């Protein structure tokens, strides 16, 4: 199983809840569109291949030595013991690669230029290849934009037996994509959002070796989030914390220095450890220890870490504690679609909300489903109303508004088109509580046309679709950072789903996954896109007429198109007609 070929489930995919079929309220007749069947592996370690290094061969030349070294560099066993065999003894003892790596496509893309001394006792080998990605020392995988070149030099000398060996080399690891597929595993660390109401996944890559993954994962969690996410989240573990971690027979013991923290801080530590380590099926329980004081996670002795528990439900990483209704537009009015599960009845009913004649151009529903925002039909106003209220207020006007989204704190985000002729441009606004506008500091978007804006339900990140690239629609994810004096910034943008064609819409499926519409070779397809940056998007099938897509934790994917029909899939295998309507959204 290739990392780039389908680890979306292992990286944090969320199972959809089946909508009941055949009810009178939601018609399920009509054409059925088959999606790609997704193979879900019950074993998260399946596909991880342990390297069998070859080592340096007798009589190998300068170029062959470096090629062999690059191949064996992907063996992490015993602190890269295999790769050290290519080094002279004094270099072998000194070489100490950090946890970072430069990633190239494959050996065919590598250029090796050799210069050998006149006496044939020393040589220089220069390696050049396009940079495909970088794995930072904190574990974050960062895809390259195609402009960077890996350009490193190896110094070689013959040893006492006349064999070429390396004397000088980079401190970073150099790995092919296939190497990353074989020996790395995407996992999440979990930290809290700004108000500590929701856990936020922080995707990292760890090599799968004979060392215990559980101990390394726990230590990395305690040490703190990745550099990219750190400004947007907080940890219950004190800054600069270190932990002694031991693992034996399904039990992880995390020992921290210092006094036992208060109940709130300890709950936060337990929640972070619980969600982080339950990704590993071999971990059944965690013990958090402060001196002689310790607590078992989970608290209930009759449960283990892999069983369902309500203990951390209130801060679960989906950002949702209940079942969300879907919303859509029919005849200029807002409607809701509720229900789900084998015994529930799906219901379609008109929402007690009106935005006046013409209906909304765009709209968004708050997470508590009590407030509704919309862009007026002419695009020049942002309107706000509440469930059951006849009052509609104008909260922003004077611009051309293109997208709306609510965050987990009850703030409304708005994208405004500031394009001038052929020069694209956008500005973002955040309306605190849906009312008080604050200009968002987002310099990377000033020269881009934002056509979709979706805040994660934990409030820490934003998915943005721009329409000024090649291909035309591109998907970016940035982090939300609070600034001094009440300001807010959105930056650190990373591009995702660059290989699905032109992106037209995106929605948050869960805390670490997006649902995306991409058009490639004339076909519109749905995808589930992990946020780890490396795992390939998982196709959920062709949806010919689709223009928008809606997603939420434990809910079906819903697509709306230019045929005034809504289509849904609960199993990511079949798309079925749901009802008449357009522009489906879930709260957020």
C-alpha positions in Angstrom: 0.0 0.0 0.0 1.5 3.3 -1.1 1.5 6.3 1.2 0.6 8.4 -1.8 -1.9 5.8 -3.0 -4.3 5.7 -0.1 -3.6 6.2 3.6 -6.4 8.6 4.1 -8.2 6.2 6.5 -5.0 5.6 8.5 -4.3 9.3 8.6 -7.5 10.1 10.3 -10.5 9.5 8.0 -13.9 9.6 9.7 -16.6 7.0 9.0 -19.9 8.3 7.5 -23.2 7.6 9.1 -25.7 5.9 6.8 -28.8 7.9 5.9 -31.9 5.8 5.9 -32.9 4.8 2.4 -36.4 4.6 0.9 -38.2 7.1 3.1 -41.0 9.2 1.5 -39.5 12.5 2.5 -36.1 12.1 0.9 -36.5 10.4 -2.5 -33.7 8.0 -3.3 -34.8 7.0 -6.8 -33.1 8.2 -10.0 -29.7 7.4 -11.4 -27.0 6.0 -9.2 -23.4 7.1 -9.7 -20.7 4.6 -8.7 -17.7 5.9 -6.9 -14.3 4.2 -6.5 -14.4 1.5 -3.8 -12.0 2.5 -1.0 -10.1 -0.4 0.6 -9.9 0.2 4.4 -7.2 -1.7 6.1 -7.8 -2.8 9.7 -4.1 -2.9 10.3 -2.5 0.6 10.3 1.0 -0.9 10.0 0.1 -2.8 6.8 2.2 -1.7 3.9 5.2 -0.5 6.0 8.2 -2.4 4.7 11.2 -2.9 6.8 14.4 -2.1 4.8 16.9 -4.8 4.1 20.0 -2.8 3.4 22.6 -4.1 1.0 25.7 -2.2 2.3 28.7 -1.1 0.2 29.8 -3.6 -2.3 33.5 -4.5 -2.9 35.1 -2.6 -5.8 32.2 -0.2 -6.2 33.0 3.1 -7.9 32.3 6.6 -6.7 28.9 7.0 -8.3 27.8 3.5 -7.3 28.8 4.1 -3.7 26.6 7.2 -3.4 23.7 5.5 -5.0 24.0 2.6 -2.6 24.3 5.1 0.3 21.1 6.9 -0.8 19.2 3.6 -0.9 20.4 2.4 2.5 19.8 5.8 4.1 16.1 4.8 4.4 17.0 2.2 7.0 16.5 3.8 10.4 17.5 0.7 12.4 20.1 1.2 15.1 20.6 4.9 14.3 21.2 4.4 10.6 23.8 1.7 11.1 23.4 0.5 7.5 24.2 4.0 6.0 27.2 4.4 8.4 28.9 1.5 6.7 29.5 3.7 3.7 31.5 6.2 5.8 35.0 6.2 7.0 35.3 5.2 10.7 36.0 8.8 11.9 33.1 10.2 9.9 30.9 7.3 11.0 31.3 8.3 14.6 30.6 12.0 14.0 27.7 11.8 11.5 24.5 12.7 13.4 21.6 13.4 11.1 18.7 15.2 12.7 15.0 14.2 12.2 14.6 16.3 9.1 14.8 15.0 5.5 14.9 16.3 2.0 12.6 14.3 -0.3 13.3 13.7 -4.1 11.1 11.9 -6.6 13.2 8.9 -7.5 16.7 7.9 -8.5 16.0 8.5 -12.1 15.6 12.2 -11.3 19.0 12.4 -9.6 22.1 13.8 -11.3 25.5 12.7 -9.9 28.6 14.6 -11.1 31.9 13.0 -10.1 35.3 14.6 -9.9 38.2 12.3 -9.0 41.7 13.4 -8.0 44.6 12.8 -10.3 46.1 10.1 -7.9 42.6 8.4 -7.7 42.6 8.6 -3.9 39.9 11.3 -3.4 36.7 12.3 -5.1 33.8 14.7 -5.0 30.3 13.7 -5.9 27.7 16.4 -6.4 24.1 15.4 -6.2 21.4 17.5 -7.8 17.7 16.8 -8.1 14.4 18.7 -7.9 13.1 18.9 -4.3 9.7 17.1 -4.0 9.1 17.8 -0.3 10.7 18.4 3.1 10.1 16.6 6.3 11.0 19.1 9.0 12.7 18.1 12.3 9.4 18.5 14.1 7.9 15.9 11.8 5.8 18.1 9.5 5.7 17.1 5.8 5.9 20.1 3.5 5.4 19.6 -0.2 7.7 21.6 -2.4 6.4 24.1 -5.0 8.8 22.9 -7.7 11.2 25.8 -7.6 13.8 24.3 -5.1 16.7 22.1 -6.1 18.5 19.7 -3.8 22.2 20.4 -4.4 24.6 18.7 -2.0 28.1 17.4 -2.2 29.8 14.3 -0.9 33.6 14.0 -0.3 35.1 10.6 -0.8 38.4 9.0 0.0 39.8 5.5 -0.3 40.2 3.5 2.9 43.1 1.2 3.9 41.6 -1.6 1.7 41.4 0.8 -1.3 37.6 1.0 -1.2 35.8 4.3 -1.6 34.1 5.7 1.5 32.5 9.0 2.4 34.4 11.5 4.5 32.0 14.5 4.3 28.3 14.6 3.8 25.1 16.5 4.6 23.5 16.3 8.1 20.1 15.9 6.6 18.6 12.7 5.4 18.0 12.4 1.6 15.0 10.2 0.8 13.0 9.3 -2.3 9.2 9.3 -2.2 9.3 5.5 -2.2 11.5 5.6 0.9 9.0 7.8 2.7 6.2 5.5 1.6 8.0 2.5 3.1 9.3 3.8 6.4 7.2 6.7 7.5 3.8 6.7 9.0 1.5 9.8 9.2 0.1 10.3 12.7 -1.5 13.2 14.6 -0.4 15.0 17.7 -3.3 16.7 19.5 -3.3 20.2 21.0 -6.0 22.6 22.1 -7.6 25.5 20.2 -7.5 29.1 21.6 -10.3 28.6 24.2 -9.4 25.0 25.0 -12.8 23.8 23.8 -11.6 21.5 21.1 -8.6 19.3 20.3 -6.7 20.1 17.1 -4.8 17.5 15.1 -1.2 18.3 14.2 -0.1 15.9 11.5 3.5 14.6 11.7 5.5 11.8 10.1 7.4 9.3 12.2 9.6 6.5 10.8 8.3 3.0 11.6 11.3 1.2 13.0 12.1 -1.5 15.6 12.0 1.4 18.2 8.7 1.9 20.0 6.5 4.3 18.0 4.4 4.9 21.1 7.3 6.2 23.2 8.5 8.5 20.4 4.9 9.8 19.7 4.3 10.6 23.4 7.6 12.4 23.7 6.9 14.4 20.6 3.5 15.4 22.0 4.9 16.6 25.3 7.7 18.6 23.5 5.1 20.7 21.7 3.4 21.3 18.3 5.0 21.7 15.0 6.4 25.1 14.2 3.6 25.7 11.6 0.7 25.0 14.0 2.3 26.3 17.2 1.1 30.0 16.9 -2.6 28.8 16.6 -2.8 26.2 19.4 -2.0 25.7 23.1 -0.7 22.7 25.0 -1.7 21.6 28.5 1.9 20.5 29.0 4.2 23.3 30.3 6.6 24.9 27.8 9.9 23.1 27.5 8.5 20.0 29.1 10.3 16.7 28.7 9.0 13.3 29.6 10.3 9.9 30.5 8.2 7.4 28.5 8.1 3.6 28.8 6.0 1.1 26.9 5.3 -2.5 27.9 2.5 -4.9 27.1 0.1 -2.3 25.8 0.8 0.1 28.6 2.5 3.5 28.1 3.8 5.3 31.2 4.5 9.0 30.8 6.5 10.5 33.8 6.7 14.2 34.1 8.8 16.3 36.5 7.2 18.8 38.8 4.1 18.9 41.0 0.8 17.4 40.1 -1.1 20.1 38.1 -4.6 21.2 38.8 -7.7 19.4 37.6 -8.1 21.4 34.4 -4.5 21.1 33.3 -4.4 17.4 34.1 -7.6 16.8 32.2 -6.0 18.6 29.2 -2.9 16.4 29.4 -5.0 13.3 29.6 -7.1 14.3 26.6 -4.1 15.1 24.5 -2.3 11.8 25.4 -5.5 9.8 25.0 -6.3 11.0 21.5 -2.7 10.9 20.4 -1.9 7.4 21.6 -5.2 5.8 20.7 -4.1 5.9 17.1 -1.8 3.0 17.9 -3.7 -0.2 18.3 -1.0 -1.7 20.4 -1.6 0.9 23.2 -4.4 -0.2 25.6 -3.8 2.2 28.5 -1.7 5.2 29.4 -0.5 6.1 32.9 0.3 9.8 33.5 2.7 10.1 36.5 3.9 13.0 38.6 6.3 11.7 41.2 4.2 9.2 43.3 0.9 10.6 41.9 -0.5 8.8 38.9 -3.7 8.5 36.9 -4.8 5.9 34.4 -6.1 6.8 31.0 -9.0 6.0 30.6 -10.1 6.4 34.2 -12.6 3.5 34.0 -10.8 0.2 34.7 -13.3 -1.6 32.6 -12.3 0.3 29.5 -9.2 0.5 27.5 -7.9 3.2 25.1 -9.3 1.5 22.1 -12.9 1.3 23.3 -15.5 4.0 22.9 -15.6 6.4 25.8 -17.4 9.6 26.5 -14.6 10.9 28.8 -13.2 13.4 26.2 -16.3 13.8 24.1 -16.6 17.4 24.9 -13.2 18.3 23.4 -13.2 15.8 20.5 -11.2 16.9 17.4 -14.2 17.0 15.1 -15.3 20.3 16.8 -18.8 18.8 16.9 -20.5 17.2 19.9 -23.9 16.5 18.3 -25.3 15.6 14.9 -25.4 18.5 12.5 -28.2 19.1 10.0 -27.5 19.8 6.4 -28.9 22.9 4.7 -29.6 23.7 1.1 -31.5 26.2 -1.1 -34.7 25.5 -2.9 -36.7 28.2 -4.7 -34.7 30.9 -3.1 -35.4 29.7 0.5 -33.3 27.8 3.0 -34.2 24.2 3.8 -32.7 21.6 6.2 -32.1 17.9 5.8 -31.9 16.0 9.1 -31.7 12.4 10.2 -29.2 9.6 9.8 -28.6 6.1 11.0 -30.5 2.9 10.5 -33.5 3.7 12.7 -33.9 7.4 12.2 -36.2 9.1 9.7 -34.7 11.6 7.3 -36.6 14.8 7.1 -36.6 17.7 4.7 -38.2 20.9 5.9 -38.1 24.6 5.2 -36.0 26.5 7.7 -37.6 29.4 9.6 -35.3 31.8 8.0 -35.7 34.3 5.1 -33.2 36.7 3.5 -35.7 38.5 1.3 -36.5 38.3 -2.4 -34.0 36.6 -4.7 -32.6 34.4 -2.0 -28.9 34.3 -0.8 -26.0 34.3 -3.2 -24.0 32.5 -0.6 -24.8 31.6 3.0 -23.4 30.0 6.1 -24.9 28.5 9.3 -23.4 28.8 12.8 -22.3 25.6 14.5 -25.1 25.9 17.0 -27.5 26.3 14.1 -29.1 29.4 15.6 -27.6 32.1 13.4 -27.6 32.4 9.6 -25.5 34.7 7.5 -25.9 35.3 3.8 -24.6 37.4 0.9 -27.4 39.3 -0.7 -28.5 38.3 -4.2 -26.5 41.2 -5.7 -23.4 40.3 -3.7 -23.1 43.8 -2.1 -24.2 43.1 1.5 -23.7 40.5 4.2 -26.9 39.8 6.1 -27.5 38.2 9.4 -30.6 36.7 11.0 -31.5 34.2 13.7 -33.6 31.1 13.7 -37.3 32.0 14.0 -36.6 35.8 13.7 -38.1 38.1 11.1 -35.3 40.6 11.6 -32.5 40.7 9.0 -29.6 42.9 9.7 -26.9 44.2 7.3 -23.5 43.6 9.1 -21.2 44.4 6.1 -21.8 46.4 3.0 -20.0 48.3 0.2 -18.0 45.4 -1.3 -18.4 42.4 -3.5 -18.6 39.4 -1.2 -17.8 35.9 -2.4 -17.8 33.5 0.5 -18.9 33.1 4.2 -18.0 30.8 7.0 -18.5 30.5 10.8 -15.7 29.5 13.1 -15.9 27.5 16.3 -15.9 30.7 18.4 -19.1 32.1 16.9 -17.3 34.6 14.6 -18.3 35.1 11.0 -15.7 35.2 8.3 -16.2 36.9 4.9 -14.2 37.0 1.7 -14.4 40.2 -0.4 -13.3 40.4 -4.0 -11.1 43.4 -4.6 -10.0 42.5 -8.1 -9.1 45.4 -10.5 -9.5 44.5 -14.1 -7.2 41.6 -14.9 -5.5 41.9 -11.5 -7.0 39.5 -8.9 -7.3 40.5 -5.3 -9.2 39.7 -2.1 -9.5 40.9 1.5 -10.9 39.0 4.4 -13.1 40.1 7.3 -13.9 38.5 10.6 -17.1 39.7 12.4 -16.8 39.0 16.1 -20.0 37.4 17.2 -21.3 38.0 13.7 -21.5 41.7 14.2 -18.2 43.6 14.7 -16.0 43.6 11.6 -12.2 43.2 11.9 -9.9 43.3 8.9 -8.0 40.0 8.7 -4.2 40.3 8.1 -3.8 37.9 5.2 -1.1 39.4 2.9 -0.8 36.2 0.8 -4.4 36.7 -0.5 -4.1 40.3 -1.5 -3.2 39.3 -5.1 -5.5 36.2 -5.3 -9.1 35.8 -6.1 -10.8 33.9 -3.2 -13.8 32.0 -4.3 -14.3 29.8 -1.3 -13.5 30.2 2.4 -14.1 27.5 5.0 -13.0 27.8 8.6 -12.2 24.6 10.5 -14.8 23.9 13.2 -12.0 24.2 15.9 -11.3 27.8 14.6 -7.6 27.3 14.1 -7.3 26.9 10.3 -8.9 28.0 7.1 -9.3 26.3 3.8 -9.2 28.7 0.9 -10.0 28.1 -2.8 -8.5 30.6 -5.2 -9.2 31.0 -8.9 -6.2 32.6 -10.3 -3.7 29.8 -10.8 -2.8 27.0 -13.2 -4.9 25.0 -12.9 -7.4 27.7 -12.2 -8.8 26.5 -8.9 -6.2 25.9 -6.1 -6.7 24.7 -2.5 -4.7 26.2 0.4 -4.8 25.8 4.1 -3.6 28.5 6.5 -3.5 29.0 10.2 -5.5 31.5 12.3 -3.4 33.5 14.8 -4.7 36.1 17.3 -2.7 39.3 17.2 -2.2 42.1 19.8 -5.0 44.6 20.2 -7.7 42.2 19.1 -6.4 41.7 15.6 -6.3 38.4 13.7 -4.0 37.0 11.0 -4.4 34.2 8.5 -1.1 32.9 7.0 1.4 30.1 6.6 -0.5 28.9 3.6 0.3 25.4 2.3 -1.2 24.1 -1.0 -3.0 20.8 -0.9 -4.6 18.5 -3.6 -2.5 19.9 -6.3 -2.9 16.7 -8.3 -6.8 16.6 -8.5 -7.1 19.2 -11.2 -8.9 22.5 -10.8 -10.5 22.8 -7.4 -14.0 24.4 -7.3 -15.1 23.7 -3.7 -13.9 22.4 -0.4 -15.4 21.6 3.0 -14.1 20.3 6.3 -14.9 16.6 6.7 -13.2 16.5 10.1 -10.3 18.1 11.9 -7.7 16.6 9.6 -9.5 16.0 6.4 -11.2 18.0 3.7 -13.8 17.0 1.1 -12.9 18.6 -2.3 -14.3 18.9 -5.8 -11.7 18.7 -8.5 -12.0 18.8 -12.3 -9.4 17.0 -14.3 -9.5 15.9 -17.9 -13.1 17.1 -18.2 -14.4 15.0 -15.3 -15.6 16.5 -12.0 -14.8 14.2 -9.1 -15.1 14.3 -5.3 -12.0 13.6 -3.1 -11.2 13.2 0.6 -8.0 15.2 1.2 -5.8 14.6 4.3 -4.0 17.5 5.8 -0.7 15.7 6.2 0.6 17.0 2.8 1.8 13.6 1.6 -1.1 11.1 1.5 -2.8 11.0 -1.8 -6.4 12.2 -2.0 -9.0 9.4 -2.0 -11.5 9.6 -4.9 -15.1 9.3 -4.0 -16.3 9.1 -7.6 -17.4 11.2 -10.5 -20.2 13.7 -10.0 -20.9 15.0 -13.4 -23.0 18.1 -12.6 -21.5 18.9 -9.2 -20.6 22.5 -8.3 -20.5 22.5 -4.5 -19.8 19.9 -1.8 -20.8 19.7 1.8 -19.1 17.6 4.6 -19.2 17.2 8.3 -18.0 14.6 10.9 -20.1 11.3 10.8 -22.4 12.7 8.1 -22.8 11.8 4.4 -21.0 13.8 1.8 -23.6 15.9 -0.1 -23.0 17.5 -3.6 -25.1 20.1 -5.3 -25.0 20.9 -9.0 -26.4 22.9 -11.9 -29.3 20.4 -12.3 -31.0 21.6 -9.1 -30.5 18.1 -7.5 -28.7 17.1 -4.3 -26.6 13.9 -4.3 -25.3 12.1 -1.3 -23.0 9.2 -0.4 -22.9 7.5 2.9 -20.4 4.8 2.1 -18.2 6.6 -0.5 -19.1 3.9 -3.0 -22.5 5.0 -4.4 -23.9 8.5 -4.9 -27.7 8.7 -4.8 -30.1 11.4 -5.5 -31.4 12.9 -2.2 -33.8 15.7 -3.0 -34.3 18.9 -5.1 -32.1 21.8 -4.2 -28.7 23.5 -4.6 -25.8 24.8 -2.6 -25.7 22.3 0.3 -23.7 23.2 3.4 -23.3 21.9 6.9 -22.9 24.3 9.8 -19.5 26.0 10.0 
